[in-house]
Amino acid sequence: MDKVKIKLEYPLRYAALNALWNSISSSFGLCGWFADSISVEGNRYVFSWNGNEQAAKLMQIKQNECIRFQWEEDKGTDYFFEMRITMIELTGDVVLVISDFAEPADRDDIIMLWNRNIDQLKQRLRL
């Protein structure tokens, strides 16, 4: 079954760009809000949650802009998950845009998972 694309936008009005970038682009930054632990070997990241591991390949990284991963199980497809930082020109506010793919039946669960993760990220950033 084909996966559907999910695009979520999270306004992080007062987020410091450097702190947000470090939180989404480094293994240290991703620990605690995205995964329990992360090991990195080259462009292969192994994310761990409650002892369950899932590996992903770092597909793209643009400093202070975006980071894109592809789960190993999605190799050979166009599926990925991405965290992109955008700025609203008029206000200068920061927005974190999440792109992900999920089975249609899992769509709502994935959205709830991202919402919970972003709430943890906001706490970490003290927003």
MMTF fields as JSON, N, C-alpha, C and O atoms, coordinates in Angstrom:
{
  "mmtfVersion": "1.0.0",
  "mmtfProducer": "UNKNOWN",
  "numBonds": 507,
  "numAtoms": 508,
  "numGroups": 127,
  "numChains": 1,
  "numModels": 1,
  "chainsPerModel": [1],
  "groupsPerChain": [127],
  "chainIdList": ["A"],
  "bondAtomList": [4, 2, 8, 6, 12, 10, 16, 14, 20, 18, 24, 22, 28, 26, 32, 30, 36, 34, 40, 38, 44, 42, 48, 46, 52, 50, 56, 54, 60, 58, 64, 62, 68, 66, 72, 70, 76, 74, 80, 78, 84, 82, 88, 86, 92, 90, 96, 94, 100, 98, 104, 102, 108, 106, 112, 110, 116, 114, 120, 118, 124, 122, 128, 126, 132, 130, 136, 134, 140, 138, 144, 142, 148, 146, 152, 150, 156, 154, 160, 158, 164, 162, 168, 166, 172, 170, 176, 174, 180, 178, 184, 182, 188, 186, 192, 190, 196, 194, 200, 198, 204, 202, 208, 206, 212, 210, 216, 214, 220, 218, 224, 222, 228, 226, 232, 230, 236, 234, 240, 238, 244, 242, 248, 246, 252, 250, 256, 254, 260, 258, 264, 262, 268, 266, 272, 270, 276, 274, 280, 278, 284, 282, 288, 286, 292, 290, 296, 294, 300, 298, 304, 302, 308, 306, 312, 310, 316, 314, 320, 318, 324, 322, 328, 326, 332, 330, 336, 334, 340, 338, 344, 342, 348, 346, 352, 350, 356, 354, 360, 358, 364, 362, 368, 366, 372, 370, 376, 374, 380, 378, 384, 382, 388, 386, 392, 390, 396, 394, 400, 398, 404, 402, 408, 406, 412, 410, 416, 414, 420, 418, 424, 422, 428, 426, 432, 430, 436, 434, 440, 438, 444, 442, 448, 446, 452, 450, 456, 454, 460, 458, 464, 462, 468, 466, 472, 470, 476, 474, 480, 478, 484, 482, 488, 486, 492, 490, 496, 494, 500, 498, 504, 502],
  "bondOrderList": [1, 1, 1, 1, 1, 1, 1, 1, 1, 1, 1, 1, 1, 1, 1, 1, 1, 1, 1, 1, 1, 1, 1, 1, 1, 1, 1, 1, 1, 1, 1, 1, 1, 1, 1, 1, 1, 1, 1, 1, 1, 1, 1, 1, 1, 1, 1, 1, 1, 1, 1, 1, 1, 1, 1, 1, 1, 1, 1, 1, 1, 1, 1, 1, 1, 1, 1, 1, 1, 1, 1, 1, 1, 1, 1, 1, 1, 1, 1, 1, 1, 1, 1, 1, 1, 1, 1, 1, 1, 1, 1, 1, 1, 1, 1, 1, 1, 1, 1, 1, 1, 1, 1, 1, 1, 1, 1, 1, 1, 1, 1, 1, 1, 1, 1, 1, 1, 1, 1, 1, 1, 1, 1, 1, 1, 1],
  "groupList": [{"groupName": "MET", "atomNameList": ["N", "CA", "C", "O"], "elementList": ["N", "C", "C", "O"], "formalChargeList": [0, 0, 0, 0], "bondAtomList": [1, 0, 2, 1, 3, 2], "bondOrderList": [1, 1, 2], "singleLetterCode": "M", "chemCompType": "L-PEPTIDE LINKING"}, {"groupName": "ASP", "atomNameList": ["N", "CA", "C", "O"], "elementList": ["N", "C", "C", "O"], "formalChargeList": [0, 0, 0, 0], "bondAtomList": [1, 0, 2, 1, 3, 2], "bondOrderList": [1, 1, 2], "singleLetterCode": "D", "chemCompType": "L-PEPTIDE LINKING"}, {"groupName": "LYS", "atomNameList": ["N", "CA", "C", "O"], "elementList": ["N", "C", "C", "O"], "formalChargeList": [0, 0, 0, 0], "bondAtomList": [1, 0, 2, 1, 3, 2], "bondOrderList": [1, 1, 2], "singleLetterCode": "K", "chemCompType": "L-PEPTIDE LINKING"}, {"groupName": "VAL", "atomNameList": ["N", "CA", "C", "O"], "elementList": ["N", "C", "C", "O"], "formalChargeList": [0, 0, 0, 0], "bondAtomList": [1, 0, 2, 1, 3, 2], "bondOrderList": [1, 1, 2], "singleLetterCode": "V", "chemCompType": "L-PEPTIDE LINKING"}, {"groupName": "ILE", "atomNameList": ["N", "CA", "C", "O"], "elementList": ["N", "C", "C", "O"], "formalChargeList": [0, 0, 0, 0], "bondAtomList": [1, 0, 2, 1, 3, 2], "bondOrderList": [1, 1, 2], "singleLetterCode": "I", "chemCompType": "L-PEPTIDE LINKING"}, {"groupName": "LEU", "atomNameList": ["N", "CA", "C", "O"], "elementList": ["N", "C", "C", "O"], "formalChargeList": [0, 0, 0, 0], "bondAtomList": [1, 0, 2, 1, 3, 2], "bondOrderList": [1, 1, 2], "singleLetterCode": "L", "chemCompType": "L-PEPTIDE LINKING"}, {"groupName": "GLU", "atomNameList": ["N", "CA", "C", "O"], "elementList": ["N", "C", "C", "O"], "formalChargeList": [0, 0, 0, 0], "bondAtomList": [1, 0, 2, 1, 3, 2], "bondOrderList": [1, 1, 2], "singleLetterCode": "E", "chemCompType": "L-PEPTIDE LINKING"}, {"groupName": "TYR", "atomNameList": ["N", "CA", "C", "O"], "elementList": ["N", "C", "C", "O"], "formalChargeList": [0, 0, 0, 0], "bondAtomList": [1, 0, 2, 1, 3, 2], "bondOrderList": [1, 1, 2], "singleLetterCode": "Y", "chemCompType": "L-PEPTIDE LINKING"}, {"groupName": "PRO", "atomNameList": ["N", "CA", "C", "O"], "elementList": ["N", "C", "C", "O"], "formalChargeList": [0, 0, 0, 0], "bondAtomList": [1, 0, 2, 1, 3, 2], "bondOrderList": [1, 1, 2], "singleLetterCode": "P", "chemCompType": "L-PEPTIDE LINKING"}, {"groupName": "ARG", "atomNameList": ["N", "CA", "C", "O"], "elementList": ["N", "C", "C", "O"], "formalChargeList": [0, 0, 0, 0], "bondAtomList": [1, 0, 2, 1, 3, 2], "bondOrderList": [1, 1, 2], "singleLetterCode": "R", "chemCompType": "L-PEPTIDE LINKING"}, {"groupName": "ALA", "atomNameList": ["N", "CA", "C", "O"], "elementList": ["N", "C", "C", "O"], "formalChargeList": [0, 0, 0, 0], "bondAtomList": [1, 0, 2, 1, 3, 2], "bondOrderList": [1, 1, 2], "singleLetterCode": "A", "chemCompType": "L-PEPTIDE LINKING"}, {"groupName": "ASN", "atomNameList": ["N", "CA", "C", "O"], "elementList": ["N", "C", "C", "O"], "formalChargeList": [0, 0, 0, 0], "bondAtomList": [1, 0, 2, 1, 3, 2], "bondOrderList": [1, 1, 2], "singleLetterCode": "N", "chemCompType": "L-PEPTIDE LINKING"}, {"groupName": "TRP", "atomNameList": ["N", "CA", "C", "O"], "elementList": ["N", "C", "C", "O"], "formalChargeList": [0, 0, 0, 0], "bondAtomList": [1, 0, 2, 1, 3, 2], "bondOrderList": [1, 1, 2], "singleLetterCode": "W", "chemCompType": "L-PEPTIDE LINKING"}, {"groupName": "SER", "atomNameList": ["N", "CA", "C", "O"], "elementList": ["N", "C", "C", "O"], "formalChargeList": [0, 0, 0, 0], "bondAtomList": [1, 0, 2, 1, 3, 2], "bondOrderList": [1, 1, 2], "singleLetterCode": "S", "chemCompType": "L-PEPTIDE LINKING"}, {"groupName": "PHE", "atomNameList": ["N", "CA", "C", "O"], "elementList": ["N", "C", "C", "O"], "formalChargeList": [0, 0, 0, 0], "bondAtomList": [1, 0, 2, 1, 3, 2], "bondOrderList": [1, 1, 2], "singleLetterCode": "F", "chemCompType": "L-PEPTIDE LINKING"}, {"groupName": "GLY", "atomNameList": ["N", "CA", "C", "O"], "elementList": ["N", "C", "C", "O"], "formalChargeList": [0, 0, 0, 0], "bondAtomList": [1, 0, 2, 1, 3, 2], "bondOrderList": [1, 1, 2], "singleLetterCode": "G", "chemCompType": "PEPTIDE LINKING"}, {"groupName": "CYS", "atomNameList": ["N", "CA", "C", "O"], "elementList": ["N", "C", "C", "O"], "formalChargeList": [0, 0, 0, 0], "bondAtomList": [1, 0, 2, 1, 3, 2], "bondOrderList": [1, 1, 2], "singleLetterCode": "C", "chemCompType": "L-PEPTIDE LINKING"}, {"groupName": "GLN", "atomNameList": ["N", "CA", "C", "O"], "elementList": ["N", "C", "C", "O"], "formalChargeList": [0, 0, 0, 0], "bondAtomList": [1, 0, 2, 1, 3, 2], "bondOrderList": [1, 1, 2], "singleLetterCode": "Q", "chemCompType": "L-PEPTIDE LINKING"}, {"groupName": "THR", "atomNameList": ["N", "CA", "C", "O"], "elementList": ["N", "C", "C", "O"], "formalChargeList": [0, 0, 0, 0], "bondAtomList": [1, 0, 2, 1, 3, 2], "bondOrderList": [1, 1, 2], "singleLetterCode": "T", "chemCompType": "L-PEPTIDE LINKING"}],
  "groupTypeList": [0, 1, 2, 3, 2, 4, 2, 5, 6, 7, 8, 5, 9, 7, 10, 10, 5, 11, 10, 5, 12, 11, 13, 4, 13, 13, 13, 14, 15, 5, 16, 15, 12, 14, 10, 1, 13, 4, 13, 3, 6, 15, 11, 9, 7, 3, 14, 13, 12, 11, 15, 11, 6, 17, 10, 10, 2, 5, 0, 17, 4, 2, 17, 11, 6, 16, 4, 9, 14, 17, 12, 6, 6, 1, 2, 15, 18, 1, 7, 14, 14, 6, 0, 9, 4, 18, 0, 4, 6, 5, 18, 15, 1, 3, 3, 5, 3, 4, 13, 1, 14, 10, 6, 8, 10, 1, 9, 1, 1, 4, 4, 0, 5, 12, 11, 9, 11, 4, 1, 17, 5, 2, 17, 9, 5, 9, 5],
  "groupIdList": [1, 2, 3, 4, 5, 6, 7, 8, 9, 10, 11, 12, 13, 14, 15, 16, 17, 18, 19, 20, 21, 22, 23, 24, 25, 26, 27, 28, 29, 30, 31, 32, 33, 34, 35, 36, 37, 38, 39, 40, 41, 42, 43, 44, 45, 46, 47, 48, 49, 50, 51, 52, 53, 54, 55, 56, 57, 58, 59, 60, 61, 62, 63, 64, 65, 66, 67, 68, 69, 70, 71, 72, 73, 74, 75, 76, 77, 78, 79, 80, 81, 82, 83, 84, 85, 86, 87, 88, 89, 90, 91, 92, 93, 94, 95, 96, 97, 98, 99, 100, 101, 102, 103, 104, 105, 106, 107, 108, 109, 110, 111, 112, 113, 114, 115, 116, 117, 118, 119, 120, 121, 122, 123, 124, 125, 126, 127],
  "secStructList": [7, 7, 7, 3, 3, 3, 3, 3, 3, 3, 3, 7, 6, 6, 7, 7, 2, 2, 2, 2, 2, 2, 2, 2, 2, 1, 2, 2, 2, 2, 5, 6, 6, 6, 5, 1, 3, 3, 3, 3, 3, 6, 6, 3, 3, 3, 3, 3, 3, 6, 6, 3, 3, 3, 3, 3, 3, 3, 3, 3, 3, 3, 6, 6, 6, 3, 3, 3, 3, 3, 3, 4, 4, 4, 6, 6, 1, 1, 7, 7, 3, 3, 3, 3, 3, 3, 3, 7, 6, 6, 6, 7, 7, 3, 3, 3, 3, 3, 3, 3, 3, 3, 7, 4, 4, 4, 2, 2, 2, 2, 2, 2, 2, 2, 2, 2, 2, 2, 2, 2, 2, 2, 2, 2, 2, 6, 7],
  "xCoordList": [0.837, 0.0, 0.883, 1.896, 0.49, 1.24, 1.047, -0.023, 2.099, 2.031, 1.541, 1.674, 0.974, 0.515, 1.482, 2.057, 1.643, 2.521, 1.777, 0.615, 2.466, 1.94, 2.844, 4.067, 2.242, 3.015, 2.412, 1.227, 3.236, 2.792, 3.633, 4.844, 2.992, 3.71, 3.535, 2.421, 4.658, 4.666, 5.299, 6.514, 4.482, 5.053, 5.861, 5.365, 7.075, 7.967, 8.422, 9.6, 7.476, 7.596, 8.915, 9.546, 9.328, 10.509, 11.729, 12.665, 11.724, 12.844, 14.103, 14.06, 15.204, 16.489, 16.908, 16.923, 17.239, 17.542, 18.644, 18.509, 19.729, 20.84, 20.416, 20.79, 19.645, 19.19, 18.253, 18.345, 17.357, 16.442, 17.225, 16.98, 18.159, 18.948, 19.71, 19.712, 20.346, 21.072, 20.141, 20.543, 18.904, 17.941, 17.441, 17.018, 17.481, 16.995, 18.107, 17.857, 19.334, 20.385, 21.501, 22.321, 21.556, 22.63, 22.048, 20.9, 22.835, 22.356, 22.059, 21.079, 22.893, 22.652, 21.335, 20.551, 21.101, 19.889, 18.627, 17.582, 18.707, 17.541, 17.168, 16.015, 18.148, 17.874, 16.993, 17.212, 16.02, 15.165, 13.845, 12.84, 13.826, 12.533, 12.123, 10.932, 13.098, 12.76, 12.982, 12.179, 14.048, 14.375, 15.022, 15.517, 15.007, 15.659, 17.174, 17.869, 17.674, 19.111, 19.325, 18.463, 20.5, 20.835, 22.307, 23.149, 22.606, 24.006, 24.18, 23.303, 25.323, 25.59, 26.882, 27.902, 26.819, 28.005, 27.953, 27.212, 28.739, 28.676, 27.337, 26.954, 26.611, 25.292, 24.166, 23.018, 24.509, 23.523, 23.244, 24.146, 21.993, 21.541, 20.675, 19.779, 20.942, 20.096, 19.396, 20.026, 18.08, 17.245, 16.694, 16.324, 16.643, 16.161, 15.067, 15.19, 13.987, 12.867, 12.532, 12.164, 12.655, 12.327, 12.962, 12.329, 14.201, 14.913, 14.645, 15.303, 13.681, 13.409, 14.221, 14.251, 14.874, 15.733, 15.187, 14.563, 15.443, 15.094, 16.2, 16.585, 16.704, 17.816, 17.315, 16.347, 18.008, 17.686, 18.981, 20.017, 18.893, 20.018, 19.798, 18.712, 20.84, 20.797, 20.861, 21.857, 19.803, 19.716, 20.181, 20.778, 19.893, 20.203, 20.307, 19.578, 21.226, 21.326, 21.777, 22.754, 21.043, 21.379, 21.415, 20.39, 22.575, 22.809, 21.716, 21.398, 21.145, 20.111, 18.854, 18.069, 18.654, 17.485, 16.71, 15.538, 17.348, 16.59, 17.502, 18.698, 16.874, 17.538, 16.518, 15.36, 16.96, 16.07, 16.69, 17.871, 15.848, 16.235, 15.316, 14.2, 15.821, 14.981, 15.182, 16.308, 14.074, 14.156, 14.691, 14.371, 15.501, 16.07, 14.983, 15.17, 13.857, 12.76, 12.146, 11.454, 12.395, 11.859, 12.876, 12.616, 14.033, 15.079, 14.498, 13.742, 14.861, 14.378, 13.028, 12.458, 12.514, 11.248, 11.506, 12.634, 10.457, 10.543, 10.116, 9.928, 9.957, 9.505, 10.667, 11.776, 10.406, 11.423, 10.713, 9.486, 11.487, 10.951, 11.944, 13.159, 11.393, 12.21, 11.75, 10.56, 12.713, 12.458, 13.073, 14.279, 12.232, 12.671, 12.317, 11.197, 13.286, 13.079, 12.768, 13.512, 11.664, 11.325, 11.081, 10.79, 11.203, 10.963, 9.816, 9.748, 8.931, 7.865, 8.44, 8.739, 8.59, 9.272, 8.64, 9.344, 7.34, 6.638, 6.871, 7.041, 6.882, 6.984, 8.339, 8.701, 9.093, 10.363, 10.194, 11.167, 8.952, 8.685, 9.27, 9.356, 9.67, 10.236, 9.135, 8.305, 9.132, 8.187, 8.987, 9.863, 8.68, 9.285, 8.278, 7.166, 8.672, 7.799, 8.279, 9.433, 7.38, 7.675, 7.005, 5.812, 7.764, 7.206, 7.503, 8.627, 6.503, 6.641, 5.683, 4.8, 5.861, 4.983, 4.493, 5.217, 3.233, 2.656, 1.625, 1.059, 1.395, 0.284, -0.994, -1.083, -1.981, -3.207, -3.841, -4.348, -3.817, -4.417, -3.626, -4.168, -2.35, -1.492, -1.364, -0.685, -2.0, -1.842, -2.109, -1.275, -3.244, -3.591, -2.604, -2.267, -2.14, -1.161, 0.161, 0.789, 0.581, 1.832, 1.7, 2.631, 0.567, 0.349, 0.391, 1.02, -0.267, -0.238, 1.179, 1.573, 1.952, 3.335, 4.163, 4.912, 4.042, 4.775, 4.335, 5.168, 3.022, 2.541, 3.172, 3.599, 3.228, 3.832, 5.328, 5.852, 6.004, 7.442, 7.725, 8.651, 6.947, 7.175, 6.868, 7.525, 5.879, 5.638, 6.878, 7.245, 7.518, 8.748, 9.878, 10.665, 9.96, 10.974, 10.747, 11.701, 9.503, 9.206, 9.622, 10.153, 9.383, 9.814, 11.329, 11.866, 12.004, 13.468, 13.995, 14.981, 13.324, 13.728, 13.161, 13.433, 12.367, 11.72, 10.837, 10.919, 9.994, 9.062, 7.67, 6.746],
  "yCoordList": [-1.181, 0.0, 1.245, 1.302, 2.226, 3.471, 4.291, 4.292, 4.983, 5.884, 7.253, 7.619, 7.992, 9.349, 10.333, 10.059, 11.476, 12.5, 13.315, 13.68, 13.587, 14.409, 15.626, 15.498, 16.795, 18.028, 18.782, 19.114, 19.051, 19.709, 20.96, 20.952, 22.023, 23.265, 23.612, 23.634, 23.882, 24.22, 25.591, 25.738, 26.601, 27.921, 27.85, 27.384, 28.305, 28.36, 29.803, 30.121, 30.653, 32.103, 32.668, 33.481, 32.246, 32.856, 31.936, 32.147, 30.949, 30.001, 30.678, 31.402, 30.422, 30.884, 29.925, 28.71, 30.46, 29.641, 28.623, 27.454, 29.051, 28.131, 26.997, 25.846, 27.302, 26.279, 25.297, 24.088, 25.814, 24.932, 24.055, 22.852, 24.646, 23.877, 22.759, 21.618, 23.074, 22.041, 20.95, 19.79, 21.303, 20.331, 19.37, 18.259, 19.777, 18.896, 18.264, 17.33, 18.763, 18.3, 17.5, 16.909, 17.463, 16.725, 15.563, 15.616, 14.523, 13.377, 13.799, 13.343, 14.662, 15.161, 15.936, 15.764, 16.779, 17.584, 16.771, 17.102, 15.707, 14.873, 13.975, 13.569, 13.673, 12.83, 13.59, 14.771, 12.91, 13.5, 14.013, 13.983, 14.484, 14.917, 14.059, 13.847, 13.562, 12.737, 11.259, 10.422, 10.935, 9.536, 9.476, 10.478, 8.276, 8.085, 8.138, 8.724, 7.518, 7.559, 7.417, 6.93, 7.857, 7.836, 7.511, 8.071, 6.595, 6.361, 6.711, 6.466, 7.283, 7.76, 7.144, 7.154, 6.608, 6.079, 6.549, 6.002, 7.561, 8.153, 8.832, 9.709, 8.418, 9.001, 8.044, 8.201, 7.056, 6.105, 6.431, 6.427, 6.708, 7.033, 5.884, 5.418, 5.433, 4.415, 5.068, 5.452, 5.184, 5.802, 4.703, 3.63, 4.973, 3.986, 4.584, 5.702, 3.814, 4.169, 2.946, 1.904, 3.059, 1.953, 0.634, -0.419, 0.69, -0.517, -0.963, -1.882, -0.329, -0.654, 0.282, 1.493, -0.289, 0.51, 0.579, -0.358, 1.72, 1.896, 2.733, 3.774, 2.271, 2.946, 3.794, 3.455, 4.899, 5.804, 6.328, 6.413, 6.672, 7.266, 8.776, 9.238, 9.533, 10.98, 11.25, 10.933, 11.833, 12.06, 13.454, 13.643, 14.434, 15.819, 16.638, 16.419, 17.578, 18.522, 19.862, 19.942, 20.903, 22.267, 23.086, 23.262, 23.581, 24.307, 25.33, 26.161, 25.261, 26.186, 26.205, 27.151, 25.152, 25.131, 23.82, 23.824, 22.693, 21.447, 20.236, 20.27, 19.169, 17.879, 16.83, 16.869, 15.892, 14.867, 13.487, 13.26, 12.578, 11.194, 10.272, 10.636, 9.065, 8.01, 6.755, 6.29, 6.207, 4.953, 3.872, 3.849, 2.974, 1.892, 1.051, 0.558, 0.884, 0.096, 0.758, 0.099, 2.068, 2.797, 2.948, 3.639, 2.303, 2.395, 2.025, 1.062, 2.802, 2.55, 3.193, 2.991, 3.978, 4.685, 6.189, 6.632, 6.945, 8.401, 8.859, 10.056, 7.926, 8.258, 8.737, 8.21, 9.733, 10.323, 11.021, 11.115, 11.51, 12.476, 13.617, 13.419, 14.81, 16.019, 17.021, 17.142, 17.733, 18.847, 20.08, 20.132, 21.07, 22.272, 23.512, 23.657, 24.386, 25.646, 26.728, 26.922, 27.426, 28.548, 29.772, 29.659, 30.916, 32.179, 32.893, 32.913, 33.47, 34.297, 35.7, 36.358, 36.146, 37.419, 38.602, 39.439, 38.665, 39.813, 39.944, 41.053, 38.815, 38.861, 38.418, 38.74, 37.678, 37.134, 35.878, 35.348, 35.396, 34.189, 32.953, 32.876, 31.99, 30.73, 29.678, 29.584, 28.893, 27.791, 26.54, 26.562, 25.45, 24.164, 23.38, 23.108, 23.018, 22.289, 20.839, 20.563, 19.928, 18.501, 17.883, 18.088, 17.129, 16.326, 14.875, 14.534, 14.028, 12.612, 11.827, 12.4, 10.534, 9.652, 8.556, 8.097, 8.13, 7.085, 6.299, 6.789, 5.08, 4.304, 5.083, 5.695, 5.075, 5.831, 5.509, 6.41, 4.269, 3.877, 4.421, 4.534, 4.756, 5.241, 6.762, 7.307, 7.442, 8.89, 9.633, 10.426, 9.391, 10.108, 9.809, 10.697, 8.56, 8.196, 8.929, 9.373, 9.054, 9.746, 11.23, 11.822, 11.821, 13.232, 13.412, 14.35, 12.532, 12.627, 12.45, 13.13, 11.547, 11.335, 12.597, 13.009, 13.214, 14.451, 15.563, 16.318, 15.667, 16.697, 16.523, 17.496, 15.29, 15.02, 15.335, 15.955, 14.907, 15.177, 16.674, 17.142, 17.423, 18.863, 19.544, 20.521, 19.042, 19.581, 19.385, 20.274, 18.227, 17.977, 18.883, 19.374, 19.104, 20.019, 21.431, 22.101, 21.884, 23.221, 23.334, 24.363, 22.284, 22.312, 22.418, 23.165, 21.667, 21.693, 23.083, 23.558, 23.718, 25.054, 26.144, 27.327, 25.735, 26.654, 27.663, 28.868, 27.145, 28.007, 27.905, 28.558],
  "zCoordList": [0.0, 0.0, 0.0, 0.696, -0.779, -0.849, 0.41, 1.019, 0.784, 1.926, 1.46, 0.292, 2.401, 2.117, 2.772, 3.825, 2.128, 2.671, 3.718, 3.541, 4.795, 5.876, 5.993, 6.059, 6.018, 6.194, 7.365, 7.357, 8.373, 9.594, 9.829, 9.607, 10.273, 10.561, 12.031, 12.555, 12.685, 14.101, 14.296, 14.165, 14.61, 14.899, 16.197, 17.222, 16.14, 17.308, 17.433, 17.267, 17.725, 17.64, 18.15, 17.476, 19.324, 19.928, 19.927, 20.699, 19.091, 19.064, 18.517, 17.523, 19.185, 18.663, 17.55, 17.746, 16.412, 15.239, 15.525, 15.166, 16.165, 16.439, 17.364, 17.138, 18.398, 19.337, 18.638, 18.85, 17.81, 17.076, 16.105, 16.022, 15.374, 14.414, 15.127, 14.664, 16.232, 16.981, 17.483, 17.575, 17.808, 18.317, 17.249, 17.571, 15.987, 14.927, 14.101, 13.34, 14.243, 13.335, 13.998, 13.296, 15.316, 15.981, 16.771, 17.211, 16.946, 17.72, 19.153, 19.742, 19.716, 21.07, 21.132, 22.065, 20.144, 20.112, 19.908, 20.467, 19.112, 18.841, 20.022, 20.162, 20.864, 22.043, 23.018, 23.289, 23.526, 24.539, 24.005, 24.715, 22.766, 22.223, 21.036, 20.81, 20.272, 19.109, 19.391, 18.979, 20.078, 20.39, 21.764, 22.279, 22.35, 23.652, 23.51, 24.34, 22.444, 22.173, 20.673, 19.941, 20.241, 18.818, 18.683, 19.384, 17.77, 17.431, 15.956, 15.129, 15.659, 14.305, 13.814, 14.504, 12.61, 11.949, 10.506, 9.69, 10.201, 8.868, 8.667, 9.441, 7.605, 7.37, 7.796, 7.38, 8.628, 9.155, 10.622, 11.46, 10.904, 12.252, 12.758, 12.054, 13.969, 14.592, 15.776, 16.761, 15.653, 16.675, 17.566, 17.088, 18.855, 19.817, 20.686, 21.188, 20.854, 21.725, 22.564, 22.021, 23.866, 24.772, 24.331, 24.413, 23.867, 23.461, 22.039, 21.552, 21.349, 19.945, 19.068, 19.29, 18.075, 17.209, 15.793, 15.295, 15.159, 13.762, 13.126, 13.658, 11.987, 11.325, 10.159, 9.479, 9.959, 8.865, 8.247, 8.906, 6.986, 6.278, 6.196, 5.847, 6.52, 6.339, 4.842, 4.191, 4.302, 2.857, 2.453, 1.393, 3.328, 2.979, 4.252, 5.219, 4.227, 5.335, 4.758, 4.013, 5.121, 4.729, 6.007, 6.667, 6.352, 7.599, 7.876, 7.025, 9.078, 9.556, 8.702, 8.773, 7.882, 7.011, 7.097, 7.472, 6.755, 6.774, 6.935, 6.645, 7.413, 7.511, 7.075, 7.489, 6.237, 5.689, 5.899, 5.637, 6.381, 6.601, 5.816, 5.447, 5.569, 4.997, 5.823, 6.003, 6.328, 7.072, 6.164, 4.976, 6.701, 5.892, 5.234, 4.122, 5.907, 5.341, 4.11, 3.333, 3.924, 2.775, 1.643, 0.658, 1.787, 0.763, -0.599, -0.726, -1.609, -2.961, -3.259, -4.332, -2.293, -2.499, -2.414, -2.197, -2.587, -2.446, -1.057, -0.839, -0.105, 1.243, 2.1, 2.011, 2.925, 3.794, 4.942, 4.956, 5.903, 6.855, 6.941, 6.928, 7.03, 6.949, 7.99, 8.28, 8.542, 9.442, 8.793, 8.551, 8.516, 7.798, 8.623, 9.112, 8.761, 9.477, 8.45, 7.488, 8.668, 7.801, 8.68, 9.871, 8.073, 8.768, 8.064, 6.835, 8.837, 8.276, 8.143, 9.139, 6.909, 6.653, 7.378, 7.942, 7.36, 7.934, 9.429, 9.936, 10.145, 11.61, 12.138, 13.27, 11.325, 11.789, 12.621, 13.156, 12.734, 13.512, 12.828, 11.602, 13.66, 13.189, 13.128, 14.032, 12.061, 11.906, 11.577, 10.712, 12.274, 11.968, 11.135, 11.588, 9.92, 9.01, 8.961, 8.632, 9.291, 9.279, 8.071, 7.843, 7.297, 6.215, 6.548, 6.917, 6.418, 6.743, 5.863, 5.225, 5.834, 5.077, 5.994, 6.878, 5.775, 6.615, 5.825, 4.848, 6.267, 5.723, 6.039, 7.103, 5.147, 5.411, 6.772, 7.44, 7.179, 8.459, 9.655, 10.754, 9.445, 10.528, 10.559, 11.429, 9.633, 9.49, 10.803, 11.239, 11.429, 12.655, 13.781, 14.564, 13.864, 14.897, 14.685, 15.646, 13.431, 13.127, 13.482, 14.029, 13.179, 13.52, 15.033, 15.523, 15.778, 17.243, 17.772, 18.719, 17.172, 17.594, 17.362, 18.248, 16.194, 15.916, 16.868, 17.368, 17.121, 18.048, 19.427, 20.048, 19.898, 21.21, 21.187, 22.112, 20.133, 20.03, 19.997, 20.66, 19.243, 19.148, 20.478, 20.834, 21.219, 22.569, 23.443, 24.211, 23.327, 24.088, 23.61, 24.419, 22.309, 21.768, 22.309, 22.704, 22.331, 22.867, 24.326, 24.743, 25.104, 26.507, 26.595, 27.413, 25.749, 25.75, 25.38, 25.945, 24.428, 23.989, 24.881, 24.681, 25.871, 26.813, 26.099, 26.338, 25.219, 24.483, 25.072, 24.587]
}
